[in-house]
Amino acid sequence: MKPNLINGLWETTGHGAENINPSDTSDVIGVYAQAGLAETETAIAAAAEAFPAWSHSTPQQRHDILHTAGDEILSRTEELATLLAREEGKILKEARGEVTRAGHIFLFFAAEALRQRGELRDSVRAGVQVEVTREPVGVVGIITPWNFPIAIPAWKIAPALCHGNTVVFKPAELVPGCAWALVDILQRAGVPPGVLNLVMGPGAVVGQSMLDDARVDAITFTGSQATGARVAQASLPHMRRVQLEMGGKNPLVVLDDTDLDIAVECALDGAFFSTGQRCTASSRLIVMRGIHDRFVSALADRMARLKVGPALEETTQIGPVVDSTQLAQDLDYIAIARNQGGVLRAGGDALQLQTNGYFLQPALITDTHPDMRINREEVFGPVASVIAVESYEEALAVANATDFGLSGGICTTSLKYASDFKRKAEVGMVMVNLPTAGVDYHVPFGGRKSSSFGPREQGSYAAEFFTVVKTAYTRP
Ligand code: ADP
C-alpha cells in the first residue's frame, strides 16, 4: 500500500483504496492509504510546526529543492506520463506534455524563489521611509481535482513552497498515483519534515477536515462549483484566504471571415482533446450563419476520423472518460440536449472496445439555443454544442450569456472583431485563432464570475495568493 506523508514520515493506514485504470478496469494500478480525520489533523499540526523555520529558509534552499524536483520530473517524463495515462486516461502524448509542464513549473518557481520583489518608497512625511515586502501566508491547504493529476498539484505546491509556506496536500480520489510520485520526488529533493504533507482520502473526510481546521491559513482549490462554494463558506468564519478555480462553459466564436481550417482545428482540440475533461474546454461553439454549415460538416468529418481507445496505445487520439459516473453524466447531457431540441450531428455513443473502459465517441450537438441546459451547465466530457448566430454582436452577447467566465476564443481574420472580443469577453483568458484550452505557465491563469474566486494562479502573479504584503515605516 502506498502511504501518506505526514511530518516527514511515510505512514500507512488501516484502509486502502484501489487506483483503477479507466481504459481497462481490470488493471489495478495500486492501493493507496486512505487518511482520516486523525491523520489530517496530525498533518496540519506538522505543517503549522514546520512553518516558522521554513518561512525563514533561504531563497537558495528553496530554489535548490524546487530545481532538483523539476529536474527529476523531466528526467522521468516517460515513466510518469505512463502512470498518468494509466490512472487518468489522458493519451500518452498529452500525458507527456502534462508531465513536462509540471517539470517546467518547478523550474520556474525555483528561479522565482530568487526573484524577490519589494519596494522602497519615500513617505509622504518628511524623514520617513516606507518598505513594502511580501511574507509567506502560513499553512496552505491544497485540494486538487482528477483532470490534471500532476500539473495542477505542481502549479499549487511549487509556488506555495517557493514563497515559504508549508503545505497539506489532498489529491483527488481518482488519481493518487501522480500525487504520490510528486510528493516522493519533493521529499527526496530535500523538503524538510512537516513542510509538505500528503493526505490521500475522500473529500468529505480529508478535505472537509482541512476546511474545518483553524490552523489552515489558506486554501487553494480546483474542482466543482459546489465544493468551491463549500470551501469559501467554511473559510469565512476563519477569515482564511481562498483561491478557487471551478468550472467553465467556454465559448469559441467562429466568424464567417475565418480561415475554416484554423477554426475546425481550434474547435476539435478545444472541445475534444483530453476527452473534453478540461475546465477550459470549448463546450459552446458559437458560429455565424455564413460559415455554419461548412464549419459543422468539416468538424463532423474530422471527428469521424478521431481514434478513440485505450490511453496507453500510441495511436489513440481520444482516451476514455475518467470513470463510470462521469460517463453516465456525459450520456445524460447528450440525452438532455436532444430532448430539448438539439440534433446529434456526430458521435455520442459509448463504445465497447477490447478492454473494459469508459469510451465515448466525441459528440457534436447542433441546433441548440443559448438557454438550453447543454449551453448553461458544465458537462466535463467530449461533448460540444453549436449555436448559430447572425452577427458578431450576437455572438459576443451569447458568449457572455453564462454564469461562467474562465476562457473564451474567437476565430476570425478581422483585427477589428478580434480586438473588440479581447476587450469585451467576460472571461479571464481570451484566445484569438487558438483553442480555448492550452495555456502558458509563466502568465496568470484564472477566470471571472462563477468560474474563479480569489487571486490568479501561476507565474509571478501566484505571489498574490501565496504571500501577505507588509508595509514597514521607518524614521532612521
Ligand atoms: P470533481 O467533480 O472534479 O470531482 P469535486 O469538487 O467533487 O469535483 O472534487 C475536487 C476536489 O475536492 C477533490 O479532491 C475532492 O476530494 C475534494 N472535495 C470534495 N468534497 C469536498 C469537501 N466537502 N471538502 C473539501 N474537499 C472536498
Boltz pocket constraint, residues with backbone or C-beta under 6 A from the ligand:
constraints:
  - pocket:
      binder: B
      contacts: [[A, 143], [A, 144], [A, 145], [A, 146], [A, 170], [A, 171], [A, 172], [A, 173], [A, 201], [A, 202], [A, 203], [A, 204], [A, 206], [A, 207], [A, 208], [A, 209], [A, 211], [A, 222], [A, 223], [A, 224], [A, 225], [A, 226], [A, 227], [A, 228], [A, 230]]
      max_distance: 6.0
